[in-house]
């Protein structure tokens, strides 16, 4: 399995390309890193926004490490 190497502290404003676009949405940007409820806890979720439609969704940030699902940058 392909794996994207990323650190959760570097996610904000990072750009991603969906390997299998849905609803013609291919390019996304991380617009928010959701801070953990417990201070000092690990980041678990981020909000990504489709560039064309501006539709937002919350995902687990580790899903971005799956190279079969996401490509780093806008390809």
N, C-alpha and C positions, 0 to 999 in steps of 0.2 A: 504494500500500500504506500502511495506517495504521501509524504508528510510535509506540511509547511511549518517552518520553524519560526515561531513568533513568541513574544513576551506580552502578557496582558497590559503592562504599563505603556507599551508602544502602540496600542491598538487605535486610540483616538485619532480620527481623520485618516486612518489607513484605507486604501482602496483595494477592492476585491472584484473578481470576475467569477460569476457562477459558471461552473463547468457544464451544467444542464440548466439553461435559462427556463424560468417559469413566467407565464404571462408576458412574454417578450422582454422581461427584465433580466439584464445580463450584468450590468455594472452597478456596484454598490459601494457605499462609503460608511465606515463606522462613525456615527454621529454622537454616540453617547456610550460611555462605559459605566455600567450600573455598579455603584459601590456596594460592598457587602453590608448587611445589617449590623454585623458585629465588627466594630472598628479593628482594623488590622487583619481582618479575615481575607481570604482569597477572592478575587474578582471572578464571578461566574457567568455573568450575562452582559451582552452588549446590544445596542440598538443599531441596526443597519438600515440605510435608506437607499432605495433604488434611484439612480441618477435621473432617469427619464420620467418616471411617474411620481417620484417623491414619496412613494408608499414606504412605510416603515414597518419593521418587524423586530421583535426581540428574539435573540438566539443565544445559545450557550456559546461562549467565545471559543471553546475548544473545537467546535465543529469547523471553524475556519482552518484548523490544522489538517483537516482531511483534504489532501490534494486531489482526490477523485471528485470532490464536491466544489471546492473553491481553488482559484488560482490567485496568487498575490499580485496586486497591481491591476490595471485595466488593460486587458489583452484583446 
